[in-house]
Amino acid sequence: MNEILELLQNDARLTPEEIAAMLKKDVKVIRKKIKQLEDDGVIVKYGAVINPEKVPNKKEVVRAIIELSVTPERETGFDTLAERIYKFPQVESVYLISGGYDLQVIIEGKTLKEVAFFVSEKLAPLDGVRGTKTHFVLKKYKENGAVLSGKEKSSRLSVAP
């Protein structure tokens, strides 16, 4: 199953037929394993990595990474607060992290003002949040393993004459 996951993580467009051929397995077995992975919640979503600088007529988006110092709750630790946070539609990701902060939250908004409002009026006042530190993303170079700058070097070895 790990082979299937690795292939789909690298290219979610692969069909069960292509995966079966690559792994030299029966396509029915591959379909069944993929369905099981989906049903078990291992595969949660399929998606594409988009280079925002190449999207024609794109809407401007402001992305921010927010580090939170929080007080864990008795019985549930960080989970209850993380759940409250990830329910906001602006929130793209929430991570429990080590270091000087406890949670890392990635959000998107239409403007700097909208992101600032979200942090100051929605996130910071939540019970358990002791402090925030906001970083604005200025440019993406690589996301989910995909280089966005167009300057990725080929992993193939050159052939010398």
N, C-alpha and C positions, 0 to 999 in steps of 0.2 A: 504493500500500500504506500510506503514511503516513496517508492519510485514514481508512482502515479502522482502523488502530491508534488514532488519536485518538478516533474514535467509540467503540470498545470500551473505551478507557481511561476515558472519561466515563460509559459505561453498558455494563457487560459483559453485560447481559441482552438487548441488541439481537440480533435474529435476522438471519441472512443476508438474508432477504427485506426486512426494514426497512432494513438497510444499503444494499442494492441500490436500493431506492426513494429513499433520501436522496441517493445518489451518482449516480442515474440510470444504473445499470449493470445488466447481466444477472446474475440471482441465481446462475447456475451459475459465472460468473466470480468472484463474491464468495466463494462457498463454496470454490472452488479456491484462492483467495488466502489465505483464513483457514486452510485446511488446511496450505498451504505454510508460513505463518508459524508454525503450531504445530509442524510437522515440523522446521523450521529452528531451533527453540528461541527464536524472537523472542517469541512468546506463550508464557509459561512456566506461567501459572496464571490462572484467573479467580477473582474473589472479590467479597465485599461489604464495605462499610465499616459497622461496627456502632457505634452509640452505646452504650457500656457503661452509662451512667446510666439508660437507658430499658429495659434488658433485665429482664424480670420474673424473680424468683428467681435472680438472677445469682450466680455464684460470685465471690468477691472475688479479684482478681488484682493483684499488685504488679508494676509495670513499672519497669525501671531502664535508664538509658542509661549505659554504662560506656565511658570513654575509656582507651585503652591506649597506653603507650609501649612499643615493641617493638624488638628488634634484627632487621633483615631477614636472611634466610639467603642465603648465597652461592648463586648459580645461580637460586633461585626467588624471591628478595626477600620480599615479605610474603605471597605466595600460599599457601605451605605452612602457615604459622601460621593464616591466615584460614580455611583449610579445616579444620584441627583444631578451631577454635573453632566454626564453623557446624555441625559435626556434633553438638554437644550439643543435646538436645531443648529445653532452656530458651531457646536462642538464636533470636530472631525475625529479626534482621537483623545484617549485618556490613558495614561500610563502611571503605574506605581514605580517610583524610581528610588535609587539610593543617592546619598550625598546630602547636600545642604537643604534640599527640598524633598517633599514627599510625593507629590503628584505633578505630572507634566500634562498640560492640556493644550491641544492644538485646535485653534478656532479659525473660522473664516468670516469675514464681513465685507460689506460693500465699500466702506470708507474707514479711515483711521478713527474718525469720531464714533462710528458705530462700534468698532472693536473696543475703544476706550470706554464707551458707555456700558457695553456688556461686562467688561472686567469690573468697573467701579460700581455698577448698579445691580448686577446679577450674580457675579462670581464672588467677589470679595465679601459681600454681606452674608454669605451662607454661613450657617452655624457650623463651627469647626474650622473655618478658614482663618488662619492666623496672619497670613501675609501672602502677597503675590509679587512676582517679578515678570514683567512682560518683555518679550523680544519680538520685534517685527521681522518677518522674512523678507529680505530684499531681492533675492534671486535664488532660483532652484538650479542646481547643477546636476543632481542625481536624485532619483526617487524610485523606491522599490526595486533597486538594482538596475534601473535604466538610466543611462547617461542622457541628459537633455541638451547638452551644449552642442551636440553634433560633432564633437572632437574625439569621440571614443576611438582608441586605437584598436586595430584588428588583433584578435588573439591568435591569428594564424601566423605561423612562422613564414618568413620570406624564403623564397626559393632562390638560391644562388646558382649562377651558371656554371 
